[in-house]
Amino acid sequence: MEKVTVGPMPYMSVMPTVLVGANVKGKANYMTAAWATVACMSPPMICVAINKVRYTAKGIEENKTFSLNIPSARQVVETDHCGLVSGSQADKSGVFQSFYGRLRTAPLAEECPVNIECRLFKSMECGSHILYVGEIEEIHADPSCLTDKKPDIAKINPLIYAQATYFG
Ligand SMILES: Cc1cc2nc3c(=O)[nH]c(=O)nc-3n(C[C@H](O)[C@H](O)[C@H](O)COP(=O)(O)O)c2cc1C
């Protein structure tokens, strides 16, 4: 079958929905991101592409730490809110209850079943977006979401993002 070209665009078939946590001027801020994935196995790293204009980018640059929080489908309203409203316009520190792990400056959202705290390893300016690569310092998980001490996708019930829509 002959293929049809659809033009270059930032495309992936399926993406996760995560909340990037960063302290900005000492206050927790959470931003929804779908452009996030694993970057390295050893040492364990993840990466996320964040538009330069985001308030979150200021916090990552300020502290050199950030978190990725995995919301469950139960948190879809709060997650969508963090993707529509900027911390530069409204205080999002109360959307989730924050706690801090080893890094002390990467806010972790209590309500999300899995929280990944990262130390900034490298950032790469690609154009509109900066690719932030974070070395994972620790992962915090609700015991109810684990099977054999590992995060269990069936118990987490994460939000998948594809074609500008959330899938539970
Ligand atoms: C489902 C969803 C996914 C998003 N993914 C990204 C992303 O990967 N990178 C990005 O820069 N913005 C992304 N956004 C947009 C930001 O979340 C949005 O602009 C947010 O208000 C930024 O918050 P901040 O200014 O407090 O950092 C996404 C929004 C939604 C709703």
The ligand as a MOL file (V3000), in Angstrom:
LIG
                    3D

  0  0  0     0  0            999 V3000
M  V30 BEGIN CTAB
M  V30 COUNTS 31 33 0 0 0
M  V30 BEGIN ATOM
M  V30 1 C -2.6920 16.9700 28.4780 0
M  V30 2 C -1.6920 18.0920 28.4280 0
M  V30 3 C -0.3690 17.8250 28.1220 0
M  V30 4 C 0.5760 18.8600 28.0840 0
M  V30 5 N 1.8820 18.5550 27.7940 0
M  V30 6 C 2.8140 19.5360 27.8150 0
M  V30 7 C 4.1890 19.2120 27.6060 0
M  V30 8 O 4.5760 18.0430 27.4730 0
M  V30 9 N 5.0750 20.2440 27.5960 0
M  V30 10 C 4.7150 21.5510 27.7790 0
M  V30 11 O 5.5560 22.4500 27.7660 0
M  V30 12 N 3.4000 21.8790 28.0110 0
M  V30 13 C 2.4680 20.9030 28.0530 0
M  V30 14 N 1.1420 21.2030 28.2990 0
M  V30 15 C 0.7840 22.5940 28.5660 0
M  V30 16 C 1.0740 23.0280 30.0330 0
M  V30 17 O 0.6830 22.0340 30.9550 0
M  V30 18 C 0.3260 24.3330 30.3500 0
M  V30 19 O 0.7650 25.3660 29.4980 0
M  V30 20 C 0.4540 24.7570 31.8140 0
M  V30 21 O -0.5000 25.7640 32.0920 0
M  V30 22 C 1.8370 25.2480 32.1730 0
M  V30 23 O 1.8700 25.5080 33.5530 0
M  V30 24 P 2.9850 26.4490 34.2160 0
M  V30 25 O 3.0340 27.7330 33.4170 0
M  V30 26 O 2.4790 26.6400 35.6300 0
M  V30 27 O 4.2780 25.7140 34.1540 0
M  V30 28 C 0.1850 20.1870 28.3470 0
M  V30 29 C -1.1610 20.4620 28.6510 0
M  V30 30 C -2.0860 19.4350 28.7030 0
M  V30 31 C -3.5250 19.7420 29.0590 0
M  V30 END ATOM
M  V30 BEGIN BOND
M  V30 1 1 1 2
M  V30 2 1 2 3
M  V30 3 2 2 30
M  V30 4 2 3 4
M  V30 5 1 4 5
M  V30 6 1 4 28
M  V30 7 2 5 6
M  V30 8 1 6 7
M  V30 9 1 6 13
M  V30 10 2 7 8
M  V30 11 1 7 9
M  V30 12 1 9 10
M  V30 13 2 10 11
M  V30 14 1 10 12
M  V30 15 2 12 13
M  V30 16 1 13 14
M  V30 17 1 14 15
M  V30 18 1 14 28
M  V30 19 1 15 16
M  V30 20 1 16 17
M  V30 21 1 16 18
M  V30 22 1 18 19
M  V30 23 1 18 20
M  V30 24 1 20 21
M  V30 25 1 20 22
M  V30 26 1 22 23
M  V30 27 1 23 24
M  V30 28 2 24 25
M  V30 29 1 24 26
M  V30 30 1 24 27
M  V30 31 2 28 29
M  V30 32 1 29 30
M  V30 33 1 30 31
M  V30 END BOND
M  V30 END CTAB
M  END
